[in-house]
């Protein structure tokens, strides 16, 4: 699962594809690919990276992904 800059959720559902939901949980889109994992990447976080059963896919998105928080200290474990 991953989030974009508008808090939309991207959920990998295996053979059912990658499903996209708005912050209220309403479906707003789908990508028909056997999706195992996903994240946003690239220099501007506008590449949606999808690990599929068949291949690795990088799609240029109209929105940016939510950027990870910077690591500022030692792990707590």
N, C-alpha and C positions, 0 to 999 in steps of 0.2 A: 504494500500500500504506500501511497505518497500523497502529498498535498500540493496544490498550486498556490500562487500568490493571492487568490480570491477565496481560499479555504475550501475549494472543491476537492473531493476525495477521489483518488484513482485506485480501484480495487482489482487485483488480479484474480480472475475466477477460473483459471485453468482453461479447459476446452470451451467454456462459455464466453471467453474473451476478457478484455479489460473494460470494466464498467466505471463510468464517471458519475458522481453524485454531487449535487450542490450542498451547501452547508446545512440545509434543512433535511437532507436525505433523499431528495427527489432525484431520479435518474435524469441526466442531461446529455449523456452520450455513451458510445460504446465503440471499441476497436475490436474487430473480429480477428483475433489471433489467439493461439493457445498461450496465454500469459501466465508465467510462473512468478515473475518479480518485475518491479518497475521502480524507477526513480528519475528525477530531473537532473541533468548535468550540463556540461559544456561551460564555456567561459561566462555566459550570461544566464545559465540555468534555464534555457529555452529549448533544450533537447530532451524529449521524453525517451528514456532508454527502457526497452522492454526485453526481458529475457524470456524467450519462448522455448517450447519443446523442440521446435525446428531450427531456430536461429536467434541471433541477437539483432534487435531492431533499434535504430535511432531515428525518431521522428521530430522534425522541427515544429515547435508549438507556437501558437499565437500568444500564449501566456507563459510567464516564468514560474518555475517551481518555487516552493518555499525554501529559502536558503537555510542550511543547517546552522545552528548556533555555534559560535567559535568555542574551541576548547580552551579553557582558561586556567586549568589546574590539574592536579593529580586525580586519577580515578579514585572513587570512594570505596572500591572493593578491596 
